[in-house]
Amino acid sequence: MYFSKISTLAALFASAVATPSPAAPPPSSPSAAKEGSQQSCTFDSGVTFTWNIESTAWSQPDYALVGTGSNSFHDMNICKNDAQTRYLYTDGSGNSCYSIYYRLDQ
């Protein structure tokens, strides 16, 4: 269950952390992660996940609280991950996905 929480949020930021090789390190800055303003996405189930990550989140220490999120079931805290150790998967095109943020229920 913990992995599903990480992978759900990681999927939201997958395009921000794609790299050409599974062995490659994550990028130095998640430019496409939509930091600094409220964002949301709606899953096929109809559940909308809304989050707000601080504009300075990437420069915060690992595991720091950097934002909040919510859906119709939970309010969440969003923390910065240690991306160097959070490789998740490689897609069919050879892009690697890293978890750069994770969420915990409040």
N, C-alpha and C positions, 0 to 999 in steps of 0.2 A: 504494500500500500504506500509506503514512503517513496518508493521508486516512482510510482504513478504520479505522485504529487510533483516530484521533481521533473519528470518527463513531460507532464502537461504544461508546466510553465516553460520548460526548455523548448518545447515545440513552438511556442509563441515567438521565441527569439532565434529560432534555428537559422533563419536567413542572415542574422547578424553575426553568426559565428561560424559560417561555413568556410572550410579551408580545403585545398585541393587534395590532401592526403590524410589518411587516418593517423599517421605518425606525426603530422605537422602540429605545432603548438597552436593554441587559440590566438586570435588577433589581439593586438595591444589595446584596442578600443572597439566596443560594440556599436558602431555608428548607426546601424539600422534598428537598434533596440527601442527606439521611441522614448528615450529618457527625457525627463523634464516636463512632460505633459500627460494628462490622463488619456489612456488608450483603452480599447475594449475589443473583444472578439466574441462571436456567438458560435457555439458548437452546433453540430447537426441535431443534437437533442433539444435545442432551443434555449439552453442555458447560456447566459451571457457572463463572461468573466471581464471585470473592469479592474485596471490597475493604474497606479501612479508611482513611477520610479523617479527619485530625485535626479536632477540634471548632473549632479556630481557623483552619482552612485559608483561609476567605474573607478573613481579615484579613492574611494573609501577602503578601509581595511577589509580583508577577507572576513566573511561571516557577519559583517555589520548590517544593521537594520537600515535599508535604503528606500523603503516605500511600503505601500499598502495595496491590498487588492480585495475584491469581494465578488461573490456571486449570490444567487438567491438562497444558498445554504450556509455559507460561512463568510466571516470577515477574516482576512489574512494579513500577516506581516511578510514582506518580501526582503530577503537578505542577499547580500553579494556572496557568490560562491567562489571557491578557489578553482578557477577554470582549468588550471594546469592539471588537476587531478579528477576532473569531472567529464571525461570523454564519454559520450552516450552511444553513438552509433555512426556508421557511414552509410549514406544513401546510395541508391543505384547509380548515381552519377559520380561517385567517388568523393562527395563532399562530407566532411566530418562535422558532427554536431556536438557541441559542448554545452553544458549547463552553466550559464554565467550568473543566473539568479535562481533562487528557490523560494518557495513560500511555505509558511507554517501557519496553521490555524491559530487565531488569536484566542 
